[in-house]
Amino acid sequence: MTEVIAMDVTVLRPDELTTADISAWHAMQRGDLALANPFLSPEFTLAVGHQRTNARVARLTIPTPKGPHTAGFFPFERHALGSGKPIGSGFCDCQGLIHEPGLDWDPMELLRACDLAIWEYDHLAAGQTRFESAGTHRARASSPIIEVNGDLSAYLERRRRAFLKEVRQKERRLTRELGPVRLVFHAPEPTLLDTLIRWKAAQLEAKGLRHNLLSQDWFQAILRELLDLSSESCSGVLAVLYAGEEVVALRYALRSRQVLADWFPAYDTRFSRCSPGLVLYLKVTEAAEEHGIARIDLGKGTEPFKQDLKTAELAVTEGYVARRTAKAALWRARTASGRTARAALHANPGLRRAAVKAAGAVGRHR
């Protein structure tokens, strides 16, 4: 029987992390590709912490002959009724505990030490087996990825021929209408970020969603902070597709040393017939190895273009881990009616369209 080592948990605000903490965190990410996603980085946690006062980090330490040794970090947010959510809840696409290999830890003890009755997640990373075994699952989804193996011709050969033909035709059309197509892999220019925000907000408004993250000043501050970073653990990447001198598509992603995680794509709808967003995705994929990327995470979803681009999938889980406490029971009771309503909307497309229209009308009235 394996002896369970006593573990100390210290809860900090993100800005209380020390230089040694951040170095240890980086080392854990470098040691495991499953933890290398930039959403799991200390930089992402720090950026969220600068805008959200409920942001916290649990530092896990174990005793050694040389003294306490930092073995893990758990970034989270505190919400009402003792509930917790991942750091950056609502816009964090990879969630979980960052830890050294072989660490023995108990999810319930972790929640107790963090003074949480429950921890709710919607993008639990693949490999977070402790949370999965202790949690209640609501849904599982596939997150398509592109594994960049250094052989672009082999990658293209495995893609569906009709898909590649379509993208090449769109690219040629852009060239005929506007001029030669070219990719700038990263253009950290504030004016381009402003353009992406404007395009994406317009696309969301056209769908009846007037209130979105990109319209919030505090969220824009997070995007700008990450775009200005040069850390190998996490930095914003703003890819730009030009046709002639015209910017036709933009894509904001986060990258670590090995992983590029898609986040906010947008395109100029004047050229939608040329599918500039699709052309941009393929161009970024073709350029990935040159920029040191080993994996592109396209994010969970079953969109046809993701299925055509992917080489594999990661399992992403939605659910929660709860302790046996009165607060957890109250949280379940309070959220049950909301889940029932959401399930009804998903099951009835007509009802869902009516709800979206109503939300848009309320937004316009306000």
Long-range contacts (C-beta under 8 A, 24 or more apart in sequence): 2-104, 4-104, 5-62, 5-63, 5-104, 6-62, 6-63, 7-60, 7-61, 7-62, 7-71, 7-104, 7-105, 7-109, 8-60, 8-61, 8-62, 8-63, 8-68, 9-58, 9-59, 9-60, 9-61, 9-109, 9-110, 9-113, 9-114, 10-58, 10-59, 10-61, 11-56, 11-57, 11-58, 11-59, 11-113, 11-114, 11-115, 12-56, 12-57, 12-58, 12-59, 13-49, 13-55, 13-56, 13-57, 14-42, 14-45, 14-46, 14-48, 14-49, 14-50, 14-55, 14-56, 14-57, 14-75, 15-46, 15-49, 15-50, 16-57, 17-42, 17-45, 17-46, 17-57, 17-59, 20-70, 21-59, 21-70, 21-73, 24-70, 24-73, 25-73, 25-98, 25-233, 26-232, 26-233, 28-72, 28-73, 28-98, 28-99, 28-100, 29-98, 29-233, 29-256, 30-257, 31-100, 31-101, 32-101, 33-258, 33-259, 33-294, 33-295, 34-125, 34-126, 34-127, 35-98, 35-125, 36-256, 36-257, 36-258, 36-259, 36-295, 37-93, 37-94, 37-125, 37-256, 37-259, 37-261, 37-297, 38-233, 38-234, 38-235, 38-254, 38-255, 38-256, 38-259, 38-261, 39-88, 39-92, 39-93, 39-94, 39-95, 39-123, 39-234, 39-254, 39-261, 40-75, 40-94, 40-95, 40-96, 40-98, 40-125, 41-231, 41-233, 41-234, 41-256, 42-73, 42-233, 42-234, 43-226, 43-229, 43-231, 43-233, 43-234, 43-235, 44-87, 44-88, 44-92, 44-226, 44-234, 44-254, 45-75, 45-87, 45-88, 47-222, 47-225, 47-226, 48-87, 48-88, 48-92, 48-222, 49-87, 50-221, 50-222, 50-225, 51-218, 51-219, 51-221, 51-222, 52-77, 52-88, 52-218, 54-78, 54-79, 55-87, 56-114, 57-87, 58-110, 58-113, 58-114, 60-99, 60-103, 60-105, 60-110, 62-103, 71-99, 71-100, 71-103, 72-97, 72-98, 72-99, 72-100, 72-103, 72-105, 73-97, 73-98, 73-99, 74-98, 74-110, 74-114, 76-114, 76-116, 76-119, 78-115, 78-116, 81-117, 81-327, 81-330, 81-331, 81-334, 82-115, 82-116, 82-117, 82-118, 82-325, 82-327, 82-328, 82-331, 83-116, 83-117, 83-118, 83-119, 83-120, 83-327, 83-331, 84-111, 84-114, 84-116, 84-118, 84-119, 84-120, 85-119, 85-120, 85-121, 86-121, 86-122, 86-123, 90-213, 91-213, 91-219, 92-123, 93-123, 93-261, 93-263, 93-297, 93-299, 93-300, 94-123, 94-125, 94-261, 94-297, 95-121, 95-122, 95-123, 95-124, 95-125, 96-121, 96-124, 96-125, 96-127, 96-128, 96-131, 97-128, 97-130, 97-131, 105-130, 106-130, 107-131, 107-134, 107-135, 107-321, 108-134, 108-321, 108-323, 111-321, 111-323, 112-323, 116-323, 117-322, 117-323, 117-325, 117-327, 117-328, 117-331, 118-320, 118-321, 118-322, 118-323, 118-327, 118-328, 118-331, 119-320, 119-321, 119-322, 120-319, 120-320, 121-317, 121-318, 121-319, 121-320, 122-318, 123-300, 123-316, 123-318, 124-316, 124-317, 124-318, 124-319, 125-314, 125-316, 126-314, 126-315, 126-316, 128-317, 131-321, 132-317, 134-321, 135-317, 135-319, 135-320, 135-321, 136-319, 136-320, 136-321, 136-322, 137-317, 137-318, 137-319, 138-318, 138-319, 138-320, 138-339, 139-317, 139-318, 139-319, 140-315, 140-316, 140-317, 140-318, 141-300, 141-301, 141-315, 141-316, 141-317, 141-318, 142-300, 142-302, 142-313, 142-314, 142-315, 142-316, 143-297, 143-298, 143-299, 143-300, 143-301, 143-313, 143-314, 143-315, 143-316, 144-298, 144-299, 144-301, 144-306, 144-307, 144-309, 144-310, 144-312, 144-313, 145-295, 145-296, 145-297, 145-298, 145-310, 145-311, 145-312, 145-313, 145-314, 146-285, 146-288, 146-295, 146-296, 146-298, 146-309, 146-310, 146-311, 147-294, 147-295, 147-311, 147-312, 148-285, 148-288, 148-289, 148-293, 148-294, 148-295, 148-296, 149-311, 150-289, 152-286, 152-289, 155-285, 155-311, 158-311, 159-308, 159-309, 160-308, 163-305, 163-308, 164-282, 166-275, 166-278, 167-275, 167-278, 167-279, 167-282, 170-274, 170-275, 170-276, 170-278, 170-279, 171-279, 173-273, 173-274, 174-243, 174-248, 174-271, 174-274, 174-276, 174-279, 175-243, 177-243, 177-271, 177-274, 178-243, 178-244, 178-246, 178-248, 178-271, 179-243, 179-244, 179-245, 179-246, 180-243, 180-244, 181-241, 181-242, 181-243, 181-279, 181-283, 182-241, 182-242, 183-239, 183-240, 183-241, 183-242, 183-280, 183-283, 183-284, 183-287, 184-239, 184-240, 184-242, 185-237, 185-239, 185-284, 185-287, 185-291, 186-237, 186-238, 186-239, 186-291, 187-238, 187-239, 187-240, 188-227, 188-228, 188-236, 188-238, 189-238, 190-224, 192-238, 192-240, 192-247, 192-250, 193-223, 193-224, 193-227, 193-238, 193-252, 195-247, 195-250, 196-238, 196-250, 196-252, 196-264, 196-266, 197-223, 199-250, 199-266, 199-267, 199-268, 199-269, 200-264, 200-266, 202-269, 203-266, 203-269, 205-360, 207-356, 208-356, 208-357, 208-359, 208-360, 209-356, 209-359, 209-360, 210-359, 210-360, 210-363, 210-364, 211-359, 211-363, 214-264, 223-252, 226-254, 227-252, 232-256, 232-257, 233-257, 239-280, 239-283, 239-284, 241-276, 241-279, 241-280, 241-283, 243-271, 243-274, 243-276, 246-271, 248-274, 248-276, 249-276, 249-277, 249-279, 249-280, 250-280, 251-277, 251-280, 251-281, 251-284, 255-293, 257-292, 258-292, 258-293, 258-294, 258-295, 259-293, 259-294, 259-295, 259-296, 259-297, 260-284, 260-288, 260-293, 260-295, 260-296, 260-297, 261-296, 261-297, 261-299, 262-296, 262-297, 262-298, 262-299, 263-299, 278-305, 281-305, 281-309, 282-309, 285-309
